[in-house]
Amino acid sequence: MTLEIWHNPRCTKSRETLALLRQKGVEPHVREYLEDVPSVDELKAVLKKLGFASARDWMRTGEADYRALDLKHVKDETKLLEAMAAHPKLIERPVVIHGERAALGRPPEKVLEIL
């Protein structure tokens, strides 16, 4: 079963999570999600695997795009996912996906729970 990390090489937590996986002998498929942007359907599927109640639980609410798009008041889950697909900086990272499970690498050790 393939392990995938949605990675941003400029993010410290993302680099730490990738290094931790490699220390554990796991070489994941690395998807630089800012370049290879996930679709709304992919985001919806991973949201379910993460077990989050709302897309907002997976958003970087401190980002300028979040404020500029006035997402604080958006209640429609599809609209939130569409914003994440259109503005991938809104996606909290790193995300590690393994089969039907996913984990957010905050802290990086959290991803070890799905191995």
C-alpha positions in Angstrom: 0.0 0.0 0.0 1.4 3.4 -1.0 2.1 6.1 1.5 1.7 9.6 0.3 2.7 12.9 1.8 1.3 16.2 0.7 4.4 18.2 1.2 5.6 21.8 1.1 9.4 21.8 1.2 9.4 25.4 2.6 7.5 24.2 5.7 9.5 23.1 8.7 6.8 20.7 10.0 6.5 19.2 6.5 10.3 18.7 6.3 10.3 17.2 9.8 7.5 14.8 9.0 9.2 13.6 5.8 12.4 13.1 7.6 10.7 11.1 10.4 9.0 8.8 7.9 12.4 8.2 6.2 14.0 7.5 9.6 11.3 4.9 10.1 12.3 3.3 6.8 9.3 4.5 4.9 9.8 6.2 1.5 6.5 7.9 0.7 5.3 9.3 -2.6 6.0 13.0 -2.2 3.3 15.2 -3.7 4.2 18.9 -3.6 0.5 20.0 -3.3 1.2 23.6 -4.1 2.4 22.5 -7.6 0.2 19.4 -8.0 -3.0 20.9 -6.5 -5.6 18.4 -5.2 -9.1 18.5 -6.7 -12.2 19.2 -4.6 -13.0 15.4 -4.8 -9.5 14.5 -3.5 -9.8 17.0 -0.7 -13.2 15.7 0.2 -11.9 12.1 0.3 -8.8 13.0 2.4 -11.0 15.1 4.8 -13.0 12.0 5.5 -9.8 10.0 6.0 -8.6 12.6 8.5 -11.8 12.3 10.4 -12.3 16.1 10.6 -15.9 17.3 11.0 -15.4 20.3 8.7 -13.0 21.5 6.0 -12.3 24.5 8.2 -10.6 22.1 10.7 -8.0 21.5 8.0 -7.6 25.1 6.8 -4.8 27.5 7.6 -7.1 30.2 8.9 -4.2 32.6 9.5 -3.4 32.8 5.8 -4.1 36.1 3.9 -6.2 34.2 1.4 -8.5 33.1 4.2 -9.2 36.7 5.2 -9.3 38.0 1.6 -11.9 35.4 0.6 -13.8 36.1 3.9 -14.0 32.4 4.6 -14.7 32.9 8.2 -18.4 33.3 7.4 -18.7 30.5 4.8 -20.7 27.6 6.1 -21.0 25.6 2.9 -18.5 22.7 3.0 -18.2 22.5 -0.8 -17.4 26.2 -0.9 -14.6 25.7 1.6 -13.2 22.8 -0.3 -13.4 24.8 -3.6 -11.5 27.6 -1.9 -8.8 25.1 -0.7 -8.5 23.7 -4.3 -8.3 27.2 -5.8 -5.9 28.5 -3.1 -3.8 25.4 -1.9 -1.9 27.6 0.6 -5.1 27.2 2.7 -4.5 23.5 3.2 -2.9 22.7 6.5 0.2 20.5 6.0 1.7 18.1 5.9 -0.8 15.4 5.3 0.2 11.8 5.2 -2.2 9.4 3.5 -2.1 5.6 3.9 -4.9 3.6 2.5 -8.2 4.6 4.1 -6.4 6.6 6.8 -4.7 10.0 6.9 -3.0 12.1 9.5 -1.9 15.7 9.8 1.8 16.0 10.8 1.2 18.4 13.6 3.2 17.3 15.5 5.1 15.1 13.0 4.9 12.1 15.2 1.1 12.1 14.7 1.6 10.4 11.3 3.1 7.4 12.9 -0.4 6.4 14.1 -1.4 5.4 10.6 1.6 3.3 9.6 
